Amino acid sequence: AYGRAVLDQPGVLAAFDILSLHTYADDDGETLARGVAYFRSLAPEKPIWVTEASVSLKRSTEAEQGRRVAAYAASAARAGAERLFWHTLADPPEGHGGEALHFSTNSLFRTAKGGARSDKPAAVVYRALAARLAGDDLTGAVADGVGAVRARSGAVLLFQGARIAEHGGTDLATGLLIPHGALASAPAWLNAP
C-alpha cells in the first residue's frame, strides 16, 4: 500500500529514472521476485535495480550464502530487475566489535584481525557469475523448471538442485569448468546449446 501511495502522487514517476529495491530476506529470492513484480506493475516503464541484497551468516551457512548469490540473481532477473548489487563487500575485522552489527556477516569477504581479507564462498560465486555475465545477460530470463532460470541466449543459471550440463558450464562455487554431459550441482552456469 505504501509503494502504491507514493507512486500515485502527481509527478513522482517523472521524478526518478530508476526504481531501487533492497532485500535481505531469508529465502532464495522469492520475496525479492514478488517485490520486483509488484513494483514492475506500479511503474512498468521504469527500470528496477536491486541496489542492496545480501544473506546473513547468522541465518545461513557460508555455502548457503554463496548459493543464494546465484538464487538472488536468478530471482531478480526472472522478475524483471535489470541489476543486482551485493550489500557489504567485507565483514568488519575480527575482534573490533563489528560482530554485533546487523550486517556484519552479510559480505562477500572475511576480514581477519590484521585487516587481511579472504573470500567467502559468496565471493567465489559472485566473481564466477560476474565473469559469465560479462559475455551473457540475464535480462528477460525465464523460469526453467525448479531452481533455474534460462537466459535469452539459452544458458541456464542453476541455483537449486542438480542437472546434466549437456553443453558444459561453470561450477560457480569453485569457478571450475563443468565438462559436457557432466552432472552439475547448484550453483552452476550451464552453457547455451
C-alpha positions as CSV (number, residue, x, y, z in Angstrom):
1,A,0.0,0.0,0.0
2,Y,2.9,2.4,0.8
3,G,4.5,1.9,-2.6
4,R,1.3,2.5,-4.5
5,A,0.5,5.6,-2.4
6,V,3.9,7.1,-3.1
7,L,3.9,6.3,-6.8
8,D,0.3,7.6,-7.2
9,Q,1.4,11.1,-6.1
10,P,1.4,13.5,-9.1
11,G,4.9,13.9,-10.5
12,V,6.6,11.1,-8.6
13,L,7.1,8.8,-11.5
14,A,8.6,11.6,-13.6
15,A,10.9,12.5,-10.7
16,F,13.2,9.4,-10.9
17,D,14.9,7.4,-13.6
18,I,15.4,4.0,-11.8
19,L,13.4,2.4,-9.0
20,S,15.7,0.9,-6.4
21,L,14.7,-2.0,-4.2
22,H,16.5,-3.7,-1.3
23,T,16.3,-7.3,0.0
24,Y,17.6,-9.2,3.0
25,A,15.0,-11.9,3.0
26,D,15.9,-15.4,4.3
27,D,14.9,-17.3,1.2
28,D,16.0,-18.0,-2.4
29,G,14.8,-14.7,-3.8
30,E,11.0,-15.5,-3.7
31,T,10.4,-12.3,-1.6
32,L,12.6,-10.3,-3.9
33,A,10.8,-11.6,-7.0
34,R,7.4,-10.7,-5.5
35,G,8.6,-7.2,-4.7
36,V,10.1,-6.7,-8.2
37,A,6.9,-7.9,-9.8
38,Y,4.8,-5.7,-7.6
39,F,6.8,-2.6,-8.3
40,R,7.0,-3.5,-12.0
41,S,3.2,-3.4,-12.1
42,L,3.2,0.0,-10.4
43,A,5.9,1.6,-12.6
44,P,6.1,-0.6,-15.8
45,E,8.1,2.0,-17.7
46,K,10.9,2.3,-15.1
47,P,14.0,0.1,-14.8
48,I,14.2,-1.7,-11.5
49,W,17.6,-2.2,-9.8
50,V,18.1,-4.2,-6.6
51,T,20.7,-1.9,-5.1
52,E,21.1,-3.8,-1.8
53,A,21.0,-7.6,-1.5
54,S,22.7,-10.0,0.9
55,V,22.3,-13.0,3.1
56,S,23.3,-13.1,6.8
57,L,25.5,-15.9,8.1
58,K,23.6,-15.5,11.3
59,R,20.8,-17.4,9.5
60,S,22.7,-19.4,7.0
61,T,26.0,-21.3,6.3
62,E,28.7,-19.9,4.2
63,A,28.0,-22.4,1.4
64,E,24.3,-21.5,1.6
65,Q,25.1,-17.8,1.4
66,G,27.2,-18.5,-1.7
67,R,24.4,-20.5,-3.4
68,R,22.0,-17.7,-2.6
69,V,24.1,-15.2,-4.5
70,A,23.0,-17.1,-7.6
71,A,19.5,-17.5,-6.4
72,Y,19.0,-13.8,-5.8
73,A,20.5,-13.0,-9.3
74,A,18.2,-15.6,-10.9
75,S,15.1,-14.4,-9.0
76,A,15.7,-10.7,-9.6
77,A,16.2,-11.3,-13.3
78,R,13.2,-13.6,-13.7
79,A,11.0,-10.9,-12.1
80,G,12.3,-8.2,-14.3
81,A,15.1,-6.4,-12.4
82,E,17.9,-5.2,-14.6
83,R,20.7,-5.0,-12.0
84,L,21.6,-6.6,-8.7
85,F,24.2,-5.2,-6.3
86,W,25.6,-7.0,-3.2
87,H,25.4,-5.1,0.0
88,T,28.6,-5.0,2.1
89,L,31.8,-6.0,0.5
90,A,33.8,-7.1,3.6
91,D,32.9,-8.1,7.2
92,P,34.4,-5.8,9.9
93,P,37.7,-7.1,11.2
94,E,37.6,-9.9,13.8
95,G,37.7,-8.6,17.4
96,H,36.7,-5.0,16.6
97,G,33.2,-5.2,17.9
98,G,31.7,-5.4,14.4
99,E,30.3,-8.8,15.0
100,A,27.3,-7.2,16.8
101,L,26.3,-5.1,13.8
102,H,23.3,-6.3,11.9
103,F,25.1,-6.7,8.6
104,S,28.4,-7.9,10.0
105,T,28.3,-11.3,8.3
106,N,26.5,-10.4,5.0
107,S,29.5,-9.6,3.0
108,L,31.5,-11.4,0.3
109,F,34.8,-11.3,2.2
110,R,36.0,-12.2,5.7
111,T,38.3,-9.7,7.4
112,A,41.0,-11.0,9.8
113,K,42.2,-9.1,12.9
114,G,45.1,-7.7,10.9
115,G,42.8,-6.5,8.1
116,A,43.7,-9.2,5.6
117,R,40.6,-10.2,3.5
118,S,39.8,-13.7,2.2
119,D,37.0,-15.0,0.0
120,K,33.8,-16.5,1.4
121,P,32.0,-18.9,-0.9
122,A,29.7,-16.0,-1.7
123,A,32.7,-14.1,-3.2
124,V,33.7,-17.1,-5.3
125,V,30.1,-17.4,-6.7
126,Y,29.7,-13.7,-7.2
127,R,33.0,-13.5,-9.1
128,A,32.3,-16.6,-11.3
129,L,28.8,-15.4,-12.1
130,A,30.0,-11.9,-13.0
131,A,32.6,-13.5,-15.3
132,R,29.8,-15.5,-17.1
133,L,27.6,-12.4,-17.2
134,A,30.3,-10.4,-18.9
135,G,29.5,-12.5,-22.1
136,D,25.9,-13.1,-21.4
137,D,22.9,-11.4,-19.9
138,L,20.1,-12.5,-17.6
139,T,17.7,-9.7,-18.7
140,G,14.5,-11.3,-19.7
141,A,15.4,-14.7,-18.0
142,V,12.5,-17.1,-17.6
143,A,12.0,-19.9,-15.1
144,D,13.4,-23.3,-16.3
145,G,11.9,-25.9,-14.0
146,V,12.6,-25.7,-10.3
147,G,15.7,-23.9,-9.2
148,A,16.9,-22.5,-12.5
149,V,16.4,-19.7,-15.0
150,R,17.1,-19.6,-18.7
151,A,18.7,-16.6,-20.3
152,R,17.6,-15.4,-23.7
153,S,20.9,-17.0,-25.0
154,G,19.7,-20.4,-23.9
155,A,22.3,-20.6,-21.0
156,V,20.9,-21.7,-17.6
157,L,21.6,-20.4,-14.2
158,L,21.1,-23.3,-11.8
159,F,20.6,-22.1,-8.2
160,Q,18.9,-25.2,-6.6
161,G,19.4,-28.9,-7.2
162,A,21.4,-30.6,-10.0
163,R,21.0,-31.4,-13.7
164,I,23.1,-32.6,-16.6
165,A,25.2,-29.9,-18.2
166,E,24.7,-31.0,-21.8
167,H,26.9,-28.3,-23.2
168,G,29.2,-27.9,-20.3
169,G,29.3,-24.9,-18.0
170,T,30.9,-23.4,-14.9
171,D,30.6,-24.6,-11.3
172,L,30.0,-21.2,-9.6
173,A,31.1,-22.4,-6.2
174,T,34.6,-23.3,-7.4
175,G,34.9,-21.4,-10.7
176,L,35.9,-24.7,-12.4
177,L,34.6,-25.7,-15.8
178,I,31.9,-28.4,-16.0
179,P,32.5,-30.9,-18.9
180,H,29.9,-31.6,-21.5
181,G,27.4,-34.1,-20.2
182,A,28.5,-34.0,-16.6
183,L,26.2,-33.6,-13.6
184,A,26.2,-30.0,-12.4
185,S,25.1,-29.1,-8.8
186,A,23.9,-25.6,-7.9
187,P,25.1,-23.0,-8.1
188,A,26.2,-23.5,-11.7
189,W,26.1,-21.8,-15.1
190,L,25.1,-24.2,-17.9
191,N,26.3,-23.2,-21.3
192,A,23.8,-22.5,-24.1
193,P,23.4,-25.1,-26.9
